[in-house]
Amino acid sequence: MNLKRLPQALLGGFFRSPLQKERDFFGRYRLLCEAIAAAPADMTLRVVRGEMLLERRDYQRAGADFQAALRMTAALDRRAGWLIEEQVMRDRALFGLEKVARHLPAAGAAATHVEA
């Protein structure tokens, strides 16, 4: 290992170019979309993708993912299949919808009220 390049190699993990950040995001996003296509009934994947989109300020698509995750909770209510993970994901989806509603008030106002 070249010791002169060690600080640059160490700091390179912290300071990435905008292009590298975009590539990283779209690589993770593509993998997540493929995982959702393989397991469309997994609400955890929908919530995680919604949170990724929320960070990118893509509020409409994030809201759609959160809504899809909440629709999956209706099936859990019918069969009384609630586990802790599902409860946590439901809460994260509701919180995500609240954030979406702050930025898209017309679209998010009706979507944030979900009966428990």
N, C-alpha and C positions, 0 to 999 in steps of 0.2 A: 504494500500500500504506500502510495506517495504521501508523505506527511505534509507536504506543502498544500495538497488539495483536500486534506482532511476537514478543515473548517468549512470549506465550500460544500463538501459532501454532506456534512452534518446539518448545515443551515439550509441546504437544498430541500430538505423535507419540510421545513417550515415556510420557506418562501418559494412558492411555485408561481410560474407565470400564469396569466389569465387563460392562455390557451391550454396549458396543462390542467388547470382547474376545470375547464369546460370538458376536456376529454375524460377526466376522471368522473365527472358528474354523468355524462352521457353513457359512459361505460357501465356505471352502477345502475343507471336508469334502464338501460337495455337489458341487463341481467335480471333486474326486478320485474320488468314487463314479461320476460320469458318465463320467470317463475310463476307469475300470475296466470299466464296462459296455460301452464302445466297444472296449476292447482287453483282454478277459479273460485273455489269455495273457501279459500283461506283468507279470513278477514285480516289477519296480521299483516299479510303482504300488502293489502289495500291501504291499511292505515300507514304503514311505513312509506309507501309511495306517495300518499297524500301529504305526509310530513315533508318529504323531499321536495315536492312541488310547492308546498307552502314556503319553504326556504327560498325557492326561486321566484316567489311572488306570482306564481301561476295559480291564482285563486280559484278560477272556474274549474280547472281539472282537479285541483286538490279537493274542492268541495264535492265533486262527483265521486272521487274515491272514498271520501268520508261517508257520503250518503250510501254508497254501495256496501261499505262495511256495516253501517247501521241496519241496512235491509237484511243482512245476514244474521243480525241479532234477533230478528223476528222469528226465524226458524229455531233459534235456540230457546226462545220463550215458549214456543209450541211444544217442544219435546223436553223442556226443563233440563237442558243440557249445559247449564252455566258452570264454567270452571273459572278459576281466578284469572287465567290468561285472557279469556273472553271478556271478563268484566273490565280488566285493565284496557284492553283494546277498544271496548265500547266507550270508556271514559276518554281515552285519547282521541277517538273520532269525534266525540261531542266537543271536546276542547278545540280540536282543529276546526270544526264548523263555527265555533264562536269567533275564532280568528278570521275565518273567511268572511263572516258576517260583518266584521269591523271594516273590511276593505270593499266588500260588495254588499252594501246594506239592502238593496232591493232583492237580490237573489238569496241572501242568507237569512233574512229575517224570519221567514216561515220555516226554514230548514233547521234552525237551531232548537226548536221546541220539539222534543221527543219525549214521550211518556216513558217513565222507567218501568 
